[in-house]
Amino acid sequence: MTTLIFGATGGVGAALARRLVDRDVVVHLAGRDAAKLAALHDELGSPTSVCDVLDDEQIAAAVEAAGPDLSGLAFCVGSIDLAPLRRVDRDLVRKSVELNAVSAAMALKAAESALKKNSGSAVLFSSVAVAQGFAQHAAISAAKGAVEGLVRAVAAEWAPKARVNAIAPSLMKTGIAEPMTANEAVADGIAKMHPMARLGEANDAAALADFLLSEDAGWICGEVFAVDGGRGRVRSRG
Ligand SMILES: NC(=O)c1ccc[n+]([C@@H]2O[C@H](COP(=O)([O-])OP(=O)(O)OC[C@H]3O[C@@H](n4cnc5c(N)ncnc54)[C@H](OP(=O)(O)O)[C@@H]3O)[C@@H](O)[C@H]2O)c1
């Protein structure tokens, strides 16, 4: 059985690929940057597809290349487009929704028949900024809220043949978070807003994605799980 990772060259995507390869799962790596993909291929030995998820033909080609044994799909692509609402225009909302939700929907659609045939599992990514309101998050929260609706609808449509779930992280030290984590003082301030008193690492989310893709998660369907150091539910003492 094979797991296809979209956004495999990102922080969470690469951490997930390493975990899956460690437990001998066959992985197919999809990413938009050929050079980064080649480096990950050199490290893990897994086959790759160059894939910009804004292009449905490239999504279809990656699913095809992953082969008929496709039973896992992780959509680890995303953005954090921050702006106060007064500076948000249609283009910014569309851009966020297009990348995070529309492309995730097209990836699920492309993989549907293989995942259903192989009792598969798909994992998408939301954000803590859906369950909890944060200033400047209008565009990305709208997009990730759409991801959560997508997960529940497709989970209903696919059950009992395949499962779909999502992970909703708070700020993790990966590429998209760099504008917020590059400055140490700012990063420390945000870390203190988390009851667990640190920012997330890619592996915090990858560990749960790894579990949700596994057969041990076979009775988990249509859920959205916070991986957020307690930020969404627990009052911080700091
Ligand atoms: N990190 C956080 O603080 C945080 C918080 C909440 C939610 N999330 C979500 O967690 C998931 C994993 O993100 P991450 O933390 O691992 O961030 P990351 O390291 O920046 O990874 C994001 C990935 O998306 C890829 N990507 C962006 N646009 C693409 C496109 N058009 N086609 C194909 N790939 C594209 C990037 O490709 P390149 O490698 O080529 O740049 C990168 O691999 C995302 O859905 C993100 O929205 C993250």
The ligand as a MOL file (V3000), in Angstrom:
LIG
                    3D

  0  0  0     0  0            999 V3000
M  V30 BEGIN CTAB
M  V30 COUNTS 48 52 0 0 0
M  V30 BEGIN ATOM
M  V30 1 N 3.1400 25.9290 10.3620 0
M  V30 2 C 2.0990 26.4520 11.0000 0
M  V30 3 O 2.2340 27.2810 11.8970 0
M  V30 4 C 0.7080 26.0000 10.6160 0
M  V30 5 C -0.3780 26.4620 11.3880 0
M  V30 6 C -1.6620 26.0710 11.0380 0
M  V30 7 C -1.8660 25.2440 9.9530 0
M  V30 8 N -0.7950 24.8100 9.2120 0 CHG=1
M  V30 9 C -1.0420 23.9380 8.0670 0
M  V30 10 O -0.2350 22.7930 8.1740 0
M  V30 11 C 0.0160 22.2770 6.8540 0
M  V30 12 C 1.5030 21.9890 6.7010 0
M  V30 13 O 2.1910 23.2430 6.6190 0
M  V30 14 P 3.6940 23.3620 7.1560 0
M  V30 15 O 3.6200 23.8650 8.5350 0
M  V30 16 O 4.4330 22.1060 6.8770 0 CHG=-1
M  V30 17 O 4.2460 24.5610 6.2610 0
M  V30 18 P 5.3960 24.5490 5.1270 0
M  V30 19 O 6.6280 23.9150 5.6520 0
M  V30 20 O 5.5000 25.9440 4.6280 0
M  V30 21 O 4.7490 23.6110 4.0290 0
M  V30 22 C 3.7400 24.0850 3.1590 0
M  V30 23 C 3.8980 23.3220 1.8730 0
M  V30 24 O 2.9290 23.7890 0.9050 0
M  V30 25 C 3.5830 23.7480 -0.3460 0
M  V30 26 N 2.8660 24.5360 -1.3370 0
M  V30 27 C 2.4780 25.8220 -1.2650 0
M  V30 28 N 1.8280 26.1590 -2.4080 0
M  V30 29 C 1.8200 25.0560 -3.2020 0
M  V30 30 C 1.3320 24.7700 -4.4820 0
M  V30 31 N 0.6760 25.6930 -5.2080 0
M  V30 32 N 1.4970 23.5260 -4.9800 0
M  V30 33 C 2.1340 22.5770 -4.2670 0
M  V30 34 N 2.6490 22.7830 -3.0400 0
M  V30 35 C 2.4900 24.0190 -2.5180 0
M  V30 36 C 4.9730 24.2950 -0.0620 0
M  V30 37 O 5.8420 23.9790 -1.1260 0
M  V30 38 P 7.3960 24.4150 -1.1170 0
M  V30 39 O 8.0860 23.3990 -0.2350 0
M  V30 40 O 7.8120 24.3320 -2.5240 0
M  V30 41 O 7.4500 25.8070 -0.5320 0
M  V30 42 C 5.2920 23.5390 1.2180 0
M  V30 43 O 5.8350 22.2680 0.8980 0
M  V30 44 C -0.5150 23.3280 5.8850 0
M  V30 45 O -1.8070 22.9670 5.4250 0
M  V30 46 C -0.6390 24.5670 6.7470 0
M  V30 47 O -1.6210 25.4860 6.2680 0
M  V30 48 C 0.4840 25.1620 9.5440 0
M  V30 END ATOM
M  V30 BEGIN BOND
M  V30 1 1 1 2
M  V30 2 2 2 3
M  V30 3 1 2 4
M  V30 4 1 4 5
M  V30 5 2 4 48
M  V30 6 2 5 6
M  V30 7 1 6 7
M  V30 8 2 7 8
M  V30 9 1 8 9
M  V30 10 1 8 48
M  V30 11 1 9 10
M  V30 12 1 9 46
M  V30 13 1 10 11
M  V30 14 1 11 12
M  V30 15 1 11 44
M  V30 16 1 12 13
M  V30 17 1 13 14
M  V30 18 2 14 15
M  V30 19 1 14 16
M  V30 20 1 14 17
M  V30 21 1 17 18
M  V30 22 2 18 19
M  V30 23 1 18 20
M  V30 24 1 18 21
M  V30 25 1 21 22
M  V30 26 1 22 23
M  V30 27 1 23 24
M  V30 28 1 23 42
M  V30 29 1 24 25
M  V30 30 1 25 26
M  V30 31 1 25 36
M  V30 32 1 26 27
M  V30 33 1 26 35
M  V30 34 2 27 28
M  V30 35 1 28 29
M  V30 36 1 29 30
M  V30 37 2 29 35
M  V30 38 1 30 31
M  V30 39 2 30 32
M  V30 40 1 32 33
M  V30 41 2 33 34
M  V30 42 1 34 35
M  V30 43 1 36 37
M  V30 44 1 36 42
M  V30 45 1 37 38
M  V30 46 2 38 39
M  V30 47 1 38 40
M  V30 48 1 38 41
M  V30 49 1 42 43
M  V30 50 1 44 45
M  V30 51 1 44 46
M  V30 52 1 46 47
M  V30 END BOND
M  V30 END CTAB
M  END
